[in-house]
Amino acid sequence: MTQRDAKVVLAYSSMSQMGLMTAGIGAGLLAPQAWPALLPAVTLYALHHAFAKGSLFFGVGVAGGGGGARPWVLLGQLLPSLARH
């Protein structure tokens, strides 16, 4: 709550998401019969996280650089930010 650097907050969020993905892999190791359902779910979750978080990291870097494009960059970050919980 006291962190002011947006990239650090995004990194904290990535760590929690990696924990959820690890839990999915652990569930698959615990119950091998669940792998056919868990593997595509964890893979899709990882890809979704990579694209959404990558876009947000990029947007934070561009918006932090200043310039006249800042409102457009922030508007372009609306969809990825809504996709992240």
PDB file with one MODEL, atoms N, CA, C and O in Angstrom:
MODEL        1
ATOM      1  N   MET A   1       0.810  -1.190   0.000  1.00  0.00           N
ATOM      2  CA  MET A   1       0.000   0.000   0.000  1.00  0.00           C
ATOM      3  C   MET A   1       0.856   1.257   0.000  1.00  0.00           C
ATOM      4  O   MET A   1       0.405   2.313  -0.444  1.00  0.00           O
ATOM      5  N   THR A   2       2.071   1.158   0.486  1.00  0.00           N
ATOM      6  CA  THR A   2       2.914   2.348   0.550  1.00  0.00           C
ATOM      7  C   THR A   2       3.895   2.427  -0.614  1.00  0.00           C
ATOM      8  O   THR A   2       4.632   3.406  -0.733  1.00  0.00           O
ATOM      9  N   GLN A   3       3.912   1.422  -1.463  1.00  0.00           N
ATOM     10  CA  GLN A   3       4.839   1.410  -2.597  1.00  0.00           C
ATOM     11  C   GLN A   3       4.396   2.436  -3.640  1.00  0.00           C
ATOM     12  O   GLN A   3       3.226   2.476  -4.020  1.00  0.00           O
ATOM     13  N   ARG A   4       5.323   3.253  -4.093  1.00  0.00           N
ATOM     14  CA  ARG A   4       4.995   4.299  -5.060  1.00  0.00           C
ATOM     15  C   ARG A   4       5.498   3.991  -6.466  1.00  0.00           C
ATOM     16  O   ARG A   4       5.095   4.653  -7.422  1.00  0.00           O
ATOM     17  N   ASP A   5       6.361   3.008  -6.602  1.00  0.00           N
ATOM     18  CA  ASP A   5       6.901   2.642  -7.912  1.00  0.00           C
ATOM     19  C   ASP A   5       5.980   1.611  -8.557  1.00  0.00           C
ATOM     20  O   ASP A   5       5.845   0.496  -8.052  1.00  0.00           O
ATOM     21  N   ALA A   6       5.347   1.977  -9.667  1.00  0.00           N
ATOM     22  CA  ALA A   6       4.374   1.107 -10.317  1.00  0.00           C
ATOM     23  C   ALA A   6       5.000  -0.210 -10.783  1.00  0.00           C
ATOM     24  O   ALA A   6       4.350  -1.253 -10.724  1.00  0.00           O
ATOM     25  N   LYS A   7       6.238  -0.174 -11.240  1.00  0.00           N
ATOM     26  CA  LYS A   7       6.877  -1.408 -11.706  1.00  0.00           C
ATOM     27  C   LYS A   7       7.109  -2.388 -10.556  1.00  0.00           C
ATOM     28  O   LYS A   7       7.046  -3.601 -10.755  1.00  0.00           O
ATOM     29  N   VAL A   8       7.372  -1.880  -9.382  1.00  0.00           N
ATOM     30  CA  VAL A   8       7.563  -2.756  -8.215  1.00  0.00           C
ATOM     31  C   VAL A   8       6.234  -3.412  -7.843  1.00  0.00           C
ATOM     32  O   VAL A   8       6.197  -4.596  -7.507  1.00  0.00           O
ATOM     33  N   VAL A   9       5.148  -2.649  -7.900  1.00  0.00           N
ATOM     34  CA  VAL A   9       3.829  -3.208  -7.606  1.00  0.00           C
ATOM     35  C   VAL A   9       3.478  -4.289  -8.629  1.00  0.00           C
ATOM     36  O   VAL A   9       2.935  -5.334  -8.271  1.00  0.00           O
ATOM     37  N   LEU A  10       3.787  -4.037  -9.895  1.00  0.00           N
ATOM     38  CA  LEU A  10       3.539  -5.048 -10.925  1.00  0.00           C
ATOM     39  C   LEU A  10       4.386  -6.294 -10.688  1.00  0.00           C
ATOM     40  O   LEU A  10       3.925  -7.411 -10.922  1.00  0.00           O
ATOM     41  N   ALA A  11       5.604  -6.111 -10.231  1.00  0.00           N
ATOM     42  CA  ALA A  11       6.474  -7.260  -9.942  1.00  0.00           C
ATOM     43  C   ALA A  11       5.938  -8.064  -8.763  1.00  0.00           C
ATOM     44  O   ALA A  11       5.984  -9.294  -8.789  1.00  0.00           O
ATOM     45  N   TYR A  12       5.433  -7.395  -7.733  1.00  0.00           N
ATOM     46  CA  TYR A  12       4.817  -8.112  -6.604  1.00  0.00           C
ATOM     47  C   TYR A  12       3.636  -8.945  -7.098  1.00  0.00           C
ATOM     48  O   TYR A  12       3.463 -10.093  -6.691  1.00  0.00           O
ATOM     49  N   SER A  13       2.838  -8.364  -7.968  1.00  0.00           N
ATOM     50  CA  SER A  13       1.692  -9.076  -8.517  1.00  0.00           C
ATOM     51  C   SER A  13       2.144 -10.288  -9.331  1.00  0.00           C
ATOM     52  O   SER A  13       1.521 -11.348  -9.271  1.00  0.00           O
ATOM     53  N   SER A  14       3.223 -10.129 -10.085  1.00  0.00           N
ATOM     54  CA  SER A  14       3.740 -11.260 -10.867  1.00  0.00           C
ATOM     55  C   SER A  14       4.180 -12.397  -9.961  1.00  0.00           C
ATOM     56  O   SER A  14       3.972 -13.566 -10.289  1.00  0.00           O
ATOM     57  N   MET A  15       4.780 -12.075  -8.838  1.00  0.00           N
ATOM     58  CA  MET A  15       5.206 -13.119  -7.907  1.00  0.00           C
ATOM     59  C   MET A  15       3.999 -13.893  -7.372  1.00  0.00           C
ATOM     60  O   MET A  15       4.065 -15.114  -7.236  1.00  0.00           O
ATOM     61  N   SER A  16       2.918 -13.212  -7.073  1.00  0.00           N
ATOM     62  CA  SER A  16       1.738 -13.922  -6.582  1.00  0.00           C
ATOM     63  C   SER A  16       1.140 -14.796  -7.678  1.00  0.00           C
ATOM     64  O   SER A  16       0.667 -15.899  -7.402  1.00  0.00           O
ATOM     65  N   GLN A  17       1.159 -14.314  -8.919  1.00  0.00           N
ATOM     66  CA  GLN A  17       0.628 -15.112 -10.023  1.00  0.00           C
ATOM     67  C   GLN A  17       1.482 -16.349 -10.266  1.00  0.00           C
ATOM     68  O   GLN A  17       0.956 -17.413 -10.592  1.00  0.00           O
ATOM     69  N   MET A  18       2.795 -16.214 -10.110  1.00  0.00           N
ATOM     70  CA  MET A  18       3.670 -17.378 -10.263  1.00  0.00           C
ATOM     71  C   MET A  18       3.380 -18.414  -9.180  1.00  0.00           C
ATOM     72  O   MET A  18       3.490 -19.616  -9.421  1.00  0.00           O
ATOM     73  N   GLY A  19       3.011 -17.953  -7.997  1.00  0.00           N
ATOM     74  CA  GLY A  19       2.618 -18.875  -6.935  1.00  0.00           C
ATOM     75  C   GLY A  19       1.371 -19.655  -7.297  1.00  0.00           C
ATOM     76  O   GLY A  19       1.278 -20.848  -7.008  1.00  0.00           O
ATOM     77  N   LEU A  20       0.401 -18.986  -7.934  1.00  0.00           N
ATOM     78  CA  LEU A  20      -0.806 -19.689  -8.367  1.00  0.00           C
ATOM     79  C   LEU A  20      -0.489 -20.717  -9.450  1.00  0.00           C
ATOM     80  O   LEU A  20      -1.039 -21.819  -9.450  1.00  0.00           O
ATOM     81  N   MET A  21       0.396 -20.351 -10.369  1.00  0.00           N
ATOM     82  CA  MET A  21       0.783 -21.302 -11.418  1.00  0.00           C
ATOM     83  C   MET A  21       1.530 -22.492 -10.820  1.00  0.00           C
ATOM     84  O   MET A  21       1.340 -23.629 -11.250  1.00  0.00           O
ATOM     85  N   THR A  22       2.368 -22.230  -9.840  1.00  0.00           N
ATOM     86  CA  THR A  22       3.088 -23.315  -9.166  1.00  0.00           C
ATOM     87  C   THR A  22       2.117 -24.228  -8.431  1.00  0.00           C
ATOM     88  O   THR A  22       2.313 -25.443  -8.400  1.00  0.00           O
ATOM     89  N   ALA A  23       1.084 -23.662  -7.845  1.00  0.00           N
ATOM     90  CA  ALA A  23       0.066 -24.473  -7.172  1.00  0.00           C
ATOM     91  C   ALA A  23      -0.658 -25.365  -8.173  1.00  0.00           C
ATOM     92  O   ALA A  23      -0.976 -26.514  -7.867  1.00  0.00           O
ATOM     93  N   GLY A  24      -0.919 -24.840  -9.364  1.00  0.00           N
ATOM     94  CA  GLY A  24      -1.543 -25.659 -10.412  1.00  0.00           C
ATOM     95  C   GLY A  24      -0.656 -26.811 -10.839  1.00  0.00           C
ATOM     96  O   GLY A  24      -1.135 -27.927 -11.036  1.00  0.00           O
ATOM     97  N   ILE A  25       0.639 -26.548 -10.982  1.00  0.00           N
ATOM     98  CA  ILE A  25       1.586 -27.613 -11.335  1.00  0.00           C
ATOM     99  C   ILE A  25       1.666 -28.627 -10.193  1.00  0.00           C
ATOM    100  O   ILE A  25       1.718 -29.834 -10.431  1.00  0.00           O
ATOM    101  N   GLY A  26       1.676 -28.136  -8.962  1.00  0.00           N
ATOM    102  CA  GLY A  26       1.703 -29.036  -7.806  1.00  0.00           C
ATOM    103  C   GLY A  26       0.461 -29.919  -7.756  1.00  0.00           C
ATOM    104  O   GLY A  26       0.550 -31.101  -7.425  1.00  0.00           O
ATOM    105  N   ALA A  27      -0.688 -29.352  -8.082  1.00  0.00           N
ATOM    106  CA  ALA A  27      -1.917 -30.148  -8.108  1.00  0.00           C
ATOM    107  C   ALA A  27      -1.829 -31.229  -9.176  1.00  0.00           C
ATOM    108  O   ALA A  27      -2.314 -32.344  -8.981  1.00  0.00           O
ATOM    109  N   GLY A  28      -1.206 -30.894 -10.311  1.00  0.00           N
ATOM    110  CA  GLY A  28      -1.025 -31.890 -11.363  1.00  0.00           C
ATOM    111  C   GLY A  28      -0.076 -33.000 -10.956  1.00  0.00           C
ATOM    112  O   GLY A  28      -0.271 -34.158 -11.325  1.00  0.00           O
ATOM    113  N   LEU A  29       0.952 -32.650 -10.195  1.00  0.00           N
ATOM    114  CA  LEU A  29       1.882 -33.669  -9.709  1.00  0.00           C
ATOM    115  C   LEU A  29       1.232 -34.543  -8.634  1.00  0.00           C
ATOM    116  O   LEU A  29       1.523 -35.735  -8.532  1.00  0.00           O
ATOM    117  N   LEU A  30       0.354 -33.942  -7.840  1.00  0.00           N
ATOM    118  CA  LEU A  30      -0.327 -34.677  -6.791  1.00  0.00           C
ATOM    119  C   LEU A  30      -1.389 -35.618  -7.372  1.00  0.00           C
ATOM    120  O   LEU A  30      -1.578 -36.730  -6.878  1.00  0.00           O
ATOM    121  N   ALA A  31      -2.067 -35.169  -8.407  1.00  0.00           N
ATOM    122  CA  ALA A  31      -3.122 -35.964  -9.049  1.00  0.00           C
ATOM    123  C   ALA A  31      -2.836 -36.042 -10.549  1.00  0.00           C
ATOM    124  O   ALA A  31      -3.372 -35.241 -11.315  1.00  0.00           O
ATOM    125  N   PRO A  32      -2.009 -36.982 -10.981  1.00  0.00           N
ATOM    126  CA  PRO A  32      -1.629 -37.057 -12.398  1.00  0.00           C
ATOM    127  C   PRO A  32      -2.808 -37.201 -13.359  1.00  0.00           C
ATOM    128  O   PRO A  32      -2.704 -36.805 -14.520  1.00  0.00           O
ATOM    129  N   GLN A  33      -3.910 -37.752 -12.903  1.00  0.00           N
ATOM    130  CA  GLN A  33      -5.073 -37.881 -13.777  1.00  0.00           C
ATOM    131  C   GLN A  33      -5.687 -36.526 -14.124  1.00  0.00           C
ATOM    132  O   GLN A  33      -6.483 -36.432 -15.059  1.00  0.00           O
ATOM    133  N   ALA A  34      -5.330 -35.479 -13.387  1.00  0.00           N
ATOM    134  CA  ALA A  34      -5.850 -34.135 -13.648  1.00  0.00           C
ATOM    135  C   ALA A  34      -5.006 -33.360 -14.659  1.00  0.00           C
ATOM    136  O   ALA A  34      -5.396 -32.265 -15.063  1.00  0.00           O
ATOM    137  N   TRP A  35      -3.843 -33.908 -15.082  1.00  0.00           N
ATOM    138  CA  TRP A  35      -2.969 -33.196 -16.013  1.00  0.00           C
ATOM    139  C   TRP A  35      -3.651 -32.782 -17.302  1.00  0.00           C
ATOM    140  O   TRP A  35      -3.411 -31.671 -17.775  1.00  0.00           O
ATOM    141  N   PRO A  36      -4.501 -33.631 -17.902  1.00  0.00           N
ATOM    142  CA  PRO A  36      -5.143 -33.190 -19.157  1.00  0.00           C
ATOM    143  C   PRO A  36      -5.949 -31.904 -19.017  1.00  0.00           C
ATOM    144  O   PRO A  36      -6.085 -31.165 -19.992  1.00  0.00           O
ATOM    145  N   ALA A  37      -6.477 -31.622 -17.857  1.00  0.00           N
ATOM    146  CA  ALA A  37      -7.212 -30.374 -17.635  1.00  0.00           C
ATOM    147  C   ALA A  37      -6.300 -29.269 -17.112  1.00  0.00           C
ATOM    148  O   ALA A  37      -6.459 -28.106 -17.483  1.00  0.00           O
ATOM    149  N   LEU A  38      -5.349 -29.624 -16.253  1.00  0.00           N
ATOM    150  CA  LEU A  38      -4.498 -28.608 -15.619  1.00  0.00           C
ATOM    151  C   LEU A  38      -3.454 -28.025 -16.556  1.00  0.00           C
ATOM    152  O   LEU A  38      -3.201 -26.821 -16.518  1.00  0.00           O
ATOM    153  N   LEU A  39      -2.846 -28.845 -17.392  1.00  0.00           N
ATOM    154  CA  LEU A  39      -1.766 -28.350 -18.248  1.00  0.00           C
ATOM    155  C   LEU A  39      -2.237 -27.236 -19.189  1.00  0.00           C
ATOM    156  O   LEU A  39      -1.587 -26.192 -19.247  1.00  0.00           O
ATOM    157  N   PRO A  40      -3.340 -27.412 -19.928  1.00  0.00           N
ATOM    158  CA  PRO A  40      -3.788 -26.286 -20.772  1.00  0.00           C
ATOM    159  C   PRO A  40      -4.200 -25.064 -19.953  1.00  0.00           C
ATOM    160  O   PRO A  40      -3.982 -23.929 -20.377  1.00  0.00           O
ATOM    161  N   ALA A  41      -4.800 -25.294 -18.772  1.00  0.00           N
ATOM    162  CA  ALA A  41      -5.235 -24.167 -17.950  1.00  0.00           C
ATOM    163  C   ALA A  41      -4.043 -23.361 -17.439  1.00  0.00           C
ATOM    164  O   ALA A  41      -4.052 -22.131 -17.494  1.00  0.00           O
ATOM    165  N   VAL A  42      -3.018 -24.053 -16.944  1.00  0.00           N
ATOM    166  CA  VAL A  42      -1.830 -23.355 -16.434  1.00  0.00           C
ATOM    167  C   VAL A  42      -1.087 -22.668 -17.584  1.00  0.00           C
ATOM    168  O   VAL A  42      -0.588 -21.554 -17.422  1.00  0.00           O
ATOM    169  N   THR A  43      -1.014 -23.320 -18.729  1.00  0.00           N
ATOM    170  CA  THR A  43      -0.339 -22.727 -19.889  1.00  0.00           C
ATOM    171  C   THR A  43      -1.061 -21.468 -20.355  1.00  0.00           C
ATOM    172  O   THR A  43      -0.425 -20.445 -20.611  1.00  0.00           O
ATOM    173  N   LEU A  44      -2.376 -21.536 -20.466  1.00  0.00           N
ATOM    174  CA  LEU A  44      -3.156 -20.363 -20.879  1.00  0.00           C
ATOM    175  C   LEU A  44      -3.031 -19.237 -19.856  1.00  0.00           C
ATOM    176  O   LEU A  44      -2.910 -18.069 -20.227  1.00  0.00           O
ATOM    177  N   TYR A  45      -3.059 -19.581 -18.585  1.00  0.00           N
ATOM    178  CA  TYR A  45      -2.917 -18.587 -17.518  1.00  0.00           C
ATOM    179  C   TYR A  45      -1.549 -17.900 -17.604  1.00  0.00           C
ATOM    180  O   TYR A  45      -1.442 -16.683 -17.449  1.00  0.00           O
ATOM    181  N   ALA A  46      -0.504 -18.702 -17.855  1.00  0.00           N
ATOM    182  CA  ALA A  46       0.845 -18.139 -17.961  1.00  0.00           C
ATOM    183  C   ALA A  46       0.962 -17.214 -19.170  1.00  0.00           C
ATOM    184  O   ALA A  46       1.553 -16.139 -19.068  1.00  0.00           O
ATOM    185  N   LEU A  47       0.408 -17.618 -20.310  1.00  0.00           N
ATOM    186  CA  LEU A  47       0.462 -16.758 -21.497  1.00  0.00           C
ATOM    187  C   LEU A  47      -0.331 -15.472 -21.294  1.00  0.00           C
ATOM    188  O   LEU A  47       0.125 -14.388 -21.659  1.00  0.00           O
ATOM    189  N   HIS A  48      -1.514 -15.598 -20.713  1.00  0.00           N
ATOM    190  CA  HIS A  48      -2.328 -14.409 -20.438  1.00  0.00           C
ATOM    191  C   HIS A  48      -1.577 -13.443 -19.525  1.00  0.00           C
ATOM    192  O   HIS A  48      -1.547 -12.236 -19.765  1.00  0.00           O
ATOM    193  N   HIS A  49      -0.973 -13.993 -18.480  1.00  0.00           N
ATOM    194  CA  HIS A  49      -0.227 -13.155 -17.551  1.00  0.00           C
ATOM    195  C   HIS A  49       0.951 -12.483 -18.255  1.00  0.00           C
ATOM    196  O   HIS A  49       1.205 -11.296 -18.052  1.00  0.00           O
ATOM    197  N   ALA A  50       1.658 -13.236 -19.073  1.00  0.00           N
ATOM    198  CA  ALA A  50       2.826 -12.679 -19.755  1.00  0.00           C
ATOM    199  C   ALA A  50       2.449 -11.521 -20.672  1.00  0.00           C
ATOM    200  O   ALA A  50       3.115 -10.486 -20.669  1.00  0.00           O
ATOM    201  N   PHE A  51       1.397 -11.685 -21.448  1.00  0.00           N
ATOM    202  CA  PHE A  51       1.010 -10.616 -22.372  1.00  0.00           C
ATOM    203  C   PHE A  51       0.427  -9.405 -21.639  1.00  0.00           C
ATOM    204  O   PHE A  51       0.776  -8.266 -21.949  1.00  0.00           O
ATOM    205  N   ALA A  52      -0.454  -9.644 -20.674  1.00  0.00           N
ATOM    206  CA  ALA A  52      -1.065  -8.525 -19.956  1.00  0.00           C
ATOM    207  C   ALA A  52      -0.028  -7.774 -19.126  1.00  0.00           C
ATOM    208  O   ALA A  52       0.024  -6.545 -19.166  1.00  0.00           O
ATOM    209  N   LYS A  53       0.794  -8.501 -18.377  1.00  0.00           N
ATOM    210  CA  LYS A  53       1.776  -7.839 -17.515  1.00  0.00           C
ATOM    211  C   LYS A  53       2.872  -7.181 -18.348  1.00  0.00           C
ATOM    212  O   LYS A  53       3.346  -6.098 -18.005  1.00  0.00           O
ATOM    213  N   GLY A  54       3.274  -7.823 -19.434  1.00  0.00           N
ATOM    214  CA  GLY A  54       4.262  -7.206 -20.317  1.00  0.00           C
ATOM    215  C   GLY A  54       3.762  -5.884 -20.870  1.00  0.00           C
ATOM    216  O   GLY A  54       4.506  -4.905 -20.941  1.00  0.00           O
ATOM    217  N   SER A  55       2.494  -5.863 -21.263  1.00  0.00           N
ATOM    218  CA  SER A  55       1.896  -4.624 -21.764  1.00  0.00           C
ATOM    219  C   SER A  55       1.868  -3.549 -20.681  1.00  0.00           C
ATOM    220  O   SER A  55       2.143  -2.380 -20.952  1.00  0.00           O
ATOM    221  N   LEU A  56       1.534  -3.948 -19.456  1.00  0.00           N
ATOM    222  CA  LEU A  56       1.491  -2.966 -18.372  1.00  0.00           C
ATOM    223  C   LEU A  56       2.883  -2.435 -18.033  1.00  0.00           C
ATOM    224  O   LEU A  56       3.044  -1.239 -17.790  1.00  0.00           O
ATOM    225  N   PHE A  57       3.893  -3.312 -18.014  1.00  0.00           N
ATOM    226  CA  PHE A  57       5.261  -2.851 -17.772  1.00  0.00           C
ATOM    227  C   PHE A  57       5.686  -1.863 -18.857  1.00  0.00           C
ATOM    228  O   PHE A  57       6.279  -0.824 -18.566  1.00  0.00           O
ATOM    229  N   PHE A  58       5.379  -2.196 -20.105  1.00  0.00           N
ATOM    230  CA  PHE A  58       5.717  -1.315 -21.217  1.00  0.00           C
ATOM    231  C   PHE A  58       5.002   0.030 -21.075  1.00  0.00           C
ATOM    232  O   PHE A  58       5.609   1.085 -21.258  1.00  0.00           O
ATOM    233  N   GLY A  59       3.715  -0.017 -20.749  1.00  0.00           N
ATOM    234  CA  GLY A  59       2.940   1.217 -20.602  1.00  0.00           C
ATOM    235  C   GLY A  59       3.427   2.095 -19.474  1.00  0.00           C
ATOM    236  O   GLY A  59       3.447   3.319 -19.608  1.00  0.00           O
ATOM    237  N   VAL A  60       3.821   1.492 -18.356  1.00  0.00           N
ATOM    238  CA  VAL A  60       4.347   2.266 -17.225  1.00  0.00           C
ATOM    239  C   VAL A  60       5.647   2.953 -17.631  1.00  0.00           C
ATOM    240  O   VAL A  60       5.883   4.109 -17.279  1.00  0.00           O
ATOM    241  N   GLY A  61       6.481   2.238 -18.371  1.00  0.00           N
ATOM    242  CA  GLY A  61       7.746   2.830 -18.820  1.00  0.00           C
ATOM    243  C   GLY A  61       7.528   3.982 -19.778  1.00  0.00           C
ATOM    244  O   GLY A  61       8.191   5.014 -19.674  1.00  0.00           O
ATOM    245  N   VAL A  62       6.601   3.813 -20.711  1.00  0.00           N
ATOM    246  CA  VAL A  62       6.323   4.872 -21.685  1.00  0.00           C
ATOM    247  C   VAL A  62       5.639   6.057 -21.010  1.00  0.00           C
ATOM    248  O   VAL A  62       5.996   7.205 -21.271  1.00  0.00           O
ATOM    249  N   ALA A  63       4.669   5.795 -20.156  1.00  0.00           N
ATOM    250  CA  ALA A  63       3.958   6.889 -19.483  1.00  0.00           C
ATOM    251  C   ALA A  63       4.882   7.645 -18.542  1.00  0.00           C
ATOM    252  O   ALA A  63       4.738   8.855 -18.370  1.00  0.00           O
ATOM    253  N   GLY A  64       5.822   6.946 -17.935  1.00  0.00           N
ATOM    254  CA  GLY A  64       6.761   7.605 -17.029  1.00  0.00           C
ATOM    255  C   GLY A  64       7.764   8.471 -17.750  1.00  0.00           C
ATOM    256  O   GLY A  64       8.380   9.341 -17.134  1.00  0.00           O
ATOM    257  N   GLY A  65       7.946   8.255 -19.047  1.00  0.00           N
ATOM    258  CA  GLY A  65       8.894   9.032 -19.833  1.00  0.00           C
ATOM    259  C   GLY A  65       8.388  10.416 -20.180  1.00  0.00           C
ATOM    260  O   GLY A  65       9.146  11.252 -20.672  1.00  0.00           O
ATOM    261  N   GLY A  66       7.128  10.661 -19.933  1.00  0.00           N
ATOM    262  CA  GLY A  66       6.555  11.975 -20.232  1.00  0.00           C
ATOM    263  C   GLY A  66       6.204  12.096 -21.694  1.00  0.00           C
ATOM    264  O   GLY A  66       5.961  11.091 -22.362  1.00  0.00           O
ATOM    265  N   GLY A  67       6.174  13.303 -22.194  1.00  0.00           N
ATOM    266  CA  GLY A  67       5.824  13.520 -23.590  1.00  0.00           C
ATOM    267  C   GLY A  67       4.335  13.755 -23.755  1.00  0.00           C
ATOM    268  O   GLY A  67       3.567  13.660 -22.798  1.00  0.00           O
ATOM    269  N   GLY A  68       3.946  14.059 -24.960  1.00  0.00           N
ATOM    270  CA  GLY A  68       2.544  14.370 -25.234  1.00  0.00           C
ATOM    271  C   GLY A  68       1.647  13.158 -25.367  1.00  0.00           C
ATOM    272  O   GLY A  68       0.426  13.309 -25.376  1.00  0.00           O
ATOM    273  N   ALA A  69       2.203  11.966 -25.471  1.00  0.00           N
ATOM    274  CA  ALA A  69       1.389  10.774 -25.701  1.00  0.00           C
ATOM    275  C   ALA A  69       0.855  10.168 -24.414  1.00  0.00           C
ATOM    276  O   ALA A  69       0.154   9.158 -24.474  1.00  0.00           O
ATOM    277  N   ARG A  70       1.145  10.721 -23.292  1.00  0.00           N
ATOM    278  CA  ARG A  70       0.774  10.097 -22.017  1.00  0.00           C
ATOM    279  C   ARG A  70      -0.715   9.763 -21.906  1.00  0.00           C
ATOM    280  O   ARG A  70      -1.026   8.635 -21.521  1.00  0.00           O
ATOM    281  N   PRO A  71      -1.660  10.659 -22.214  1.00  0.00           N
ATOM    282  CA  PRO A  71      -3.074  10.279 -22.096  1.00  0.00           C
ATOM    283  C   PRO A  71      -3.433   9.106 -23.001  1.00  0.00           C
ATOM    284  O   PRO A  71      -4.236   8.255 -22.617  1.00  0.00           O
ATOM    285  N   TRP A  72      -2.855   9.048 -24.189  1.00  0.00           N
ATOM    286  CA  TRP A  72      -3.157   7.949 -25.110  1.00  0.00           C
ATOM    287  C   TRP A  72      -2.560   6.644 -24.602  1.00  0.00           C
ATOM    288  O   TRP A  72      -3.162   5.580 -24.746  1.00  0.00           O
ATOM    289  N   VAL A  73      -1.388   6.729 -24.013  1.00  0.00           N
ATOM    290  CA  VAL A  73      -0.769   5.526 -23.449  1.00  0.00           C
ATOM    291  C   VAL A  73      -1.618   4.995 -22.301  1.00  0.00           C
ATOM    292  O   VAL A  73      -1.867   3.793 -22.208  1.00  0.00           O
ATOM    293  N   LEU A  74      -2.056   5.884 -21.439  1.00  0.00           N
ATOM    294  CA  LEU A  74      -2.880   5.462 -20.308  1.00  0.00           C
ATOM    295  C   LEU A  74      -4.208   4.875 -20.782  1.00  0.00           C
ATOM    296  O   LEU A  74      -4.692   3.901 -20.205  1.00  0.00           O
ATOM    297  N   LEU A  75      -4.790   5.444 -21.808  1.00  0.00           N
ATOM    298  CA  LEU A  75      -6.025   4.911 -22.367  1.00  0.00           C
ATOM    299  C   LEU A  75      -5.783   3.524 -22.968  1.00  0.00           C
ATOM    300  O   LEU A  75      -6.621   2.630 -22.844  1.00  0.00           O
ATOM    301  N   GLY A  76      -4.624   3.355 -23.624  1.00  0.00           N
ATOM    302  CA  GLY A  76      -4.277   2.065 -24.202  1.00  0.00           C
ATOM    303  C   GLY A  76      -4.002   0.994 -23.156  1.00  0.00           C
ATOM    304  O   GLY A  76      -4.049  -0.197 -23.463  1.00  0.00           O
ATOM    305  N   GLN A  77      -3.718   1.399 -21.936  1.00  0.00           N
ATOM    306  CA  GLN A  77      -3.455   0.449 -20.855  1.00  0.00           C
ATOM    307  C   GLN A  77      -4.726   0.030 -20.125  1.00  0.00           C
ATOM    308  O   GLN A  77      -4.672  -0.789 -19.207  1.00  0.00           O
ATOM    309  N   LEU A  78      -5.846   0.575 -20.517  1.00  0.00           N
ATOM    310  CA  LEU A  78      -7.099   0.275 -19.839  1.00  0.00           C
ATOM    311  C   LEU A  78      -7.459  -1.213 -19.951  1.00  0.00           C
ATOM    312  O   LEU A  78      -7.782  -1.844 -18.944  1.00  0.00           O
ATOM    313  N   LEU A  79      -7.408  -1.768 -21.138  1.00  0.00           N
ATOM    314  CA  LEU A  79      -7.779  -3.177 -21.321  1.00  0.00           C
ATOM    315  C   LEU A  79      -6.843  -4.133 -20.585  1.00  0.00           C
ATOM    316  O   LEU A  79      -7.330  -5.006 -19.867  1.00  0.00           O
ATOM    317  N   PRO A  80      -5.505  -4.007 -20.732  1.00  0.00           N
ATOM    318  CA  PRO A  80      -4.642  -4.921 -19.965  1.00  0.00           C
ATOM    319  C   PRO A  80      -4.802  -4.766 -18.454  1.00  0.00           C
ATOM    320  O   PRO A  80      -4.676  -5.745 -17.720  1.00  0.00           O
ATOM    321  N   SER A  81      -5.074  -3.563 -17.984  1.00  0.00           N
ATOM    322  CA  SER A  81      -5.230  -3.386 -16.543  1.00  0.00           C
ATOM    323  C   SER A  81      -6.525  -4.031 -16.055  1.00  0.00           C
ATOM    324  O   SER A  81      -6.574  -4.535 -14.933  1.00  0.00           O
ATOM    325  N   LEU A  82      -7.551  -4.024 -16.862  1.00  0.00           N
ATOM    326  CA  LEU A  82      -8.797  -4.684 -16.481  1.00  0.00           C
ATOM    327  C   LEU A  82      -8.673  -6.195 -16.567  1.00  0.00           C
ATOM    328  O   LEU A  82      -9.373  -6.920 -15.859  1.00  0.00           O
ATOM    329  N   ALA A  83      -7.787  -6.673 -17.431  1.00  0.00           N
ATOM    330  CA  ALA A  83      -7.580  -8.114 -17.573  1.00  0.00           C
ATOM    331  C   ALA A  83      -6.822  -8.688 -16.387  1.00  0.00           C
ATOM    332  O   ALA A  83      -6.824  -9.903 -16.188  1.00  0.00           O
ATOM    333  N   ARG A  84      -6.185  -7.857 -15.609  1.00  0.00           N
ATOM    334  CA  ARG A  84      -5.416  -8.315 -14.439  1.00  0.00           C
ATOM    335  C   ARG A  84      -6.255  -8.220 -13.182  1.00  0.00           C
ATOM    336  O   ARG A  84      -5.941  -7.333 -12.389  1.00  0.00           O
ATOM    337  N   HIS A  85      -7.208  -8.955 -12.906  1.00  0.00           N
ATOM    338  CA  HIS A  85      -8.036  -9.002 -11.709  1.00  0.00           C
ATOM    339  C   HIS A  85      -8.563  -7.638 -11.387  1.00  0.00           C
ATOM    340  O   HIS A  85      -9.288  -7.472 -10.406  1.00  0.00           O
TER     341      HIS A  85
ENDMDL
END
